[in-house]
Amino acid sequence: MWFNNNAASIDQSVLQQAESYQLTLTKPPGSLGKLEDIATSFSGFQGQIKPKLDNIFISIFAGDHGVANKGVSAFPQAVTAEMVKNFAAGGAAISVMARQLNANFEVVNTGTAFEVPAHENIVDVQIAPGTQDFSEQSAMTEAQLIQALANGQKAALRAKESNAHVFIGGEMGIGNTTSASAIAAAYLGLPAIKLVGPGTGLDEQKLPFKAAVIEQGLALHASRDPLHILQNLGGFEIVGLVGAYIQCAQQGTPVLVDGFISSAAALMAVAINASIRPWLMFSHESAEPGHQLILSKLDAAPLLNIGMRLGEGSGAAVAISLMQNAVLMHNQMATFEAAGVSEKD
C-alpha cells in the first residue's frame, strides 16, 4: 500500500552547509537555541542554504465518534458540525490565525453526525455519519480505514500542489480525545487512566468513567498493530491526519504537529512508517495529561509549552510565527565578515 513507501530524503549536505553558515552569523554560536535548529532543518528539507517559510497549508479534519454517545464529552455531538461551519465561516481560533498567516486553509469533513451545508472552504469526503462506538465494536471497517487514510493523502497532495513550505493538520470531533487516548493506550501498552484528560472540559470527577469506557474498548480490541488500532479505536479525522502526515513526508513537505490528538495521529503514522519521523516537527506540549507520554515515545521536543489544549491546529499556528522568525534571522543576519565584527578568538 502507498503508506508503506519510504519518505523523501533530506538533503544532508545542504543541512551541514546551513549549520556551518549559522556559525558565521553575528551572534555567539548556539545563542538562538532551537531557532537555529529550525532554520537549518528547513535548509535540509528544501535543499537550499537559505530556505523559505511563507506558504503555510492548514487542513482541519473533522469527524464524529460513536463513543461520544457514552457521555465521555462535556459537549453534545452536534458541536462537531457546528464548528465545521464556524471554521469555514472564519470564526474559529484557527480561522483567525490562518488569516493572520495568510495560509491556505481548508476544512475536510470526513464524516459528521449532523448535516453540514456545502461551502467553498469545506472539502466534503464523508465516509459515514461518524464512527461506531469502539467500546462495543470496531470504530470502522477496513475499507473505511483505507478511505480515511486516502482522505489525508489527498490533503497532503493539495498542499504539494500549492507549493506549501509546511503542512499543519488540525482536528475537530466531539469525543476525539477519548479516541486519541484509546489509540495511545493501546499502542503504548498503558492503562487508560494515565492518558485521559478533560478534553473539551469534562468534569474531573468523570475522568474515571471516561477511562473505564476506553478500557472496555481496549479489552475488546487487543491488537498492537497500528492499522488495527486505528480501525478499532480511531476516528475518521484522526486517520485522515495519519494519512496526511505519511504522504507529506513521502513528497517532502515538512509537517508541524499540533497537540495531543494530532500527536496521537503522529504516533500511529510513525508506527506504520518509521521513515517519516524526520519530517515531523512538534509545536507545543498540550495541557492534556497523555501528551507528554506520546512526545516521549516519539522523542519529540516541542517548541512551546503555554498551557494550550484547544486542538484544531491552533498551537501549531501559534508556533509558525516563531519558526518564521528563525528562518528570517538565518537568512538576513549579517555575517561577521560582512558586518566587520570581530569573531571569537
Secondary structure, 3 states (H helix, E strand, C coil): CHHHCCCCCCCHHHHHHHHHHHCCECCCCCCCCHHHHHHHHHHHHHCCCCCCCCCEEEEEEEECCHHHHHCCCCCCCHHHHHHHHHHHHCCCHHHHHHHHHCCEEEEEEEECCCCCCCCCCEEECCCCCCCCCCCCCCCCCHHHHHHHHHHHHHHHHHHHHCCCCEEEEEEECCCHHHHHHHHHHHHHCCCHHHCCCCCCCCCHHHHHHHHHHHHHHHHHCCCCCHHHHHHHHCCHHHHHHHHHHHHHHHHCCCEEECCHHHHHHHHHHHHHCHHHHHHEEECECCCCCCHHHHHHHCCCCCCECCCCCCCCCHHHHHHHHHHHHHHHHHHHCCEHHHHCCCCCC
